[in-house]
Every structure is written in structure tokens, then in C-alpha cells.
Amino acid sequence: MPPRQCPACDAAPSERDTHYADCPLQDVPLSQVAGLTLDEARAKAARWRSRNA
């Protein structure tokens, strides 16, 4: 996996603006989680969701 992809769906910001439809992180901007490990992305997504709910 290239380093700048979503760890859950492999969407790359260089190729698209959003996650793939079945991604569990799709409500968080792709740029926020690209390049992180899945655990890091889940933690960052939880923080992002709490600030942007």
C-alpha cells in the first residue's frame, strides 16, 4: 500500500477526493486519515467526529 492511502479502503487522495463507498471511515475527510495506520486513523476519526458532529 502506498503511504498516502486510506488504511481502511485504500483510496488515494492523489487519485480521488473521497473514500470508497464501503469504507468505515467515509464520514471523515480522506486527507485526514491518508497515510496513517488503521488504529491511528480510527483514533483520529473519533476525534474528528467529536469535533464535527
PALOKE-170112 format. One line per 10 residues: number of its first residue (from 1); their letters; for each residue x, y negated, z of N, C-alpha, C. Coordinates in Angstrom, 2 decimals. Layout:
<pts>
NUM> A> X,Y,Z,X,Y,Z,X,Y,Z | ...
</pts>
This chain:
<pts>
1> MPPRQCPACD> 0.85,1.18,0.00,0.00,0.00,0.00,0.89,-1.24,0.00 | 0.71,-2.13,-0.95,1.46,-3.38,-0.93,1.19,-4.15,0.37 | 2.10,-4.97,0.81,1.99,-5.60,2.12,0.87,-6.62,2.25 | 0.30,-7.10,1.18,-0.73,-8.14,1.28,-2.10,-7.61,0.86 | -2.50,-6.51,1.44,-3.81,-5.94,1.16,-4.58,-5.77,2.46 | -5.88,-5.66,2.33,-6.70,-5.35,3.49,-6.39,-3.92,3.93 | -6.14,-3.71,5.22,-5.81,-2.36,5.67,-7.00,-1.41,5.65 | -8.21,-1.93,5.55,-9.40,-1.07,5.57,-9.89,-0.69,4.18 | -9.74,-1.61,3.19,-10.29,-1.32,1.86,-9.28,-1.47,0.72 | -8.08,-1.91,1.02,-7.01,-2.09,0.04,-7.26,-3.21,-0.98
11> AAPSERDTHY> -8.20,-4.10,-0.70,-8.40,-5.25,-1.58,-7.21,-6.19,-1.43 | -6.71,-6.70,-2.53,-5.56,-7.59,-2.52,-6.00,-9.01,-2.88 | -5.65,-10.00,-2.03,-6.03,-11.38,-2.32,-5.50,-11.88,-3.67 | -4.42,-11.29,-4.14,-3.87,-11.71,-5.43,-4.74,-11.24,-6.59 | -5.64,-10.28,-6.33,-6.49,-9.72,-7.38,-7.96,-10.10,-7.24 | -8.39,-10.43,-6.01,-9.81,-10.73,-5.78,-9.95,-11.63,-4.57 | -11.13,-12.25,-4.40,-11.36,-13.17,-3.30,-12.01,-12.52,-2.09 | -12.61,-11.36,-2.28,-13.36,-10.72,-1.19,-12.98,-9.26,-1.04 | -13.41,-8.69,0.07,-13.22,-7.26,0.32,-14.10,-6.45,-0.62 | -13.84,-5.16,-0.71,-14.74,-4.27,-1.42,-16.01,-4.10,-0.60
21> ADCPLQDVPL> -17.12,-3.78,-1.25,-18.45,-3.77,-0.62,-18.56,-2.88,0.61 | -17.85,-1.76,0.65,-17.99,-0.85,1.78,-16.97,-1.08,2.90 | -16.25,-2.18,2.84,-15.21,-2.47,3.83,-15.84,-2.88,5.17 | -15.38,-2.28,6.27,-15.92,-2.65,7.58,-15.48,-4.05,8.03 | -14.56,-4.65,7.32,-14.08,-5.99,7.67,-14.60,-7.05,6.70 | -15.59,-6.71,5.90,-16.03,-7.60,4.82,-16.60,-8.93,5.29 | -17.02,-9.05,6.55,-17.54,-10.33,7.03,-16.43,-11.29,7.46 | -15.19,-10.83,7.45,-14.03,-11.65,7.80,-13.29,-11.98,6.50 | -12.86,-13.23,6.31,-12.16,-13.56,5.08,-10.96,-12.63,4.82 | -10.83,-12.21,3.59,-9.75,-11.30,3.21,-8.39,-11.87,3.57
31> SQVAGLTLDE> -8.21,-13.16,3.40,-6.92,-13.78,3.71,-6.56,-13.69,5.18 | -7.55,-13.49,6.06,-7.29,-13.40,7.49,-6.72,-12.05,7.92 | -6.98,-11.00,7.15,-6.56,-9.66,7.56,-5.57,-9.01,6.61 | -5.36,-9.59,5.44,-4.43,-9.00,4.48,-3.02,-8.96,5.06 | -2.41,-7.81,4.94,-1.03,-7.63,5.41,-0.91,-7.15,6.84 | -2.02,-7.05,7.56,-1.97,-6.57,8.94,-2.18,-5.07,8.99 | -1.83,-4.47,10.12,-2.18,-3.06,10.32,-3.68,-3.01,10.59 | -4.27,-1.84,10.52,-5.71,-1.73,10.76,-6.06,-2.16,12.19 | -5.26,-1.78,13.17,-5.52,-2.19,14.55,-5.41,-3.70,14.71 | -4.39,-4.30,14.12,-4.23,-5.76,14.17,-5.40,-6.45,13.48
41> ARAKAARWRS> -5.82,-5.91,12.34,-6.93,-6.50,11.59,-8.23,-6.42,12.38 | -8.48,-5.30,13.03,-9.70,-5.16,13.84,-9.70,-6.17,14.99 | -8.56,-6.35,15.64,-8.46,-7.31,16.74,-8.65,-8.74,16.23 | -8.01,-9.06,15.13,-8.15,-10.41,14.56,-9.58,-10.63,14.08 | -10.20,-9.61,13.51,-11.59,-9.72,13.05,-12.52,-9.98,14.23 | -12.30,-9.33,15.34,-13.14,-9.54,16.52,-13.01,-10.98,17.02 | -11.78,-11.50,17.04,-11.58,-12.90,17.45,-12.24,-13.85,16.46 | -12.09,-13.57,15.17,-12.68,-14.42,14.13,-14.20,-14.42,14.25 | -14.77,-13.25,14.45,-16.23,-13.13,14.57,-16.74,-13.90,15.78 | -16.03,-13.83,16.89,-16.48,-14.52,18.10,-16.44,-16.04,17.93
51> RNA> -15.49,-16.54,17.16,-15.39,-17.99,16.92,-16.35,-18.47,15.84 | -16.74,-17.58,14.94,-17.52,-17.99,13.78,-18.93,-17.39,13.75 | -19.38,-16.91,14.86,-20.72,-16.28,14.90,-21.82,-17.30,14.92
</pts>
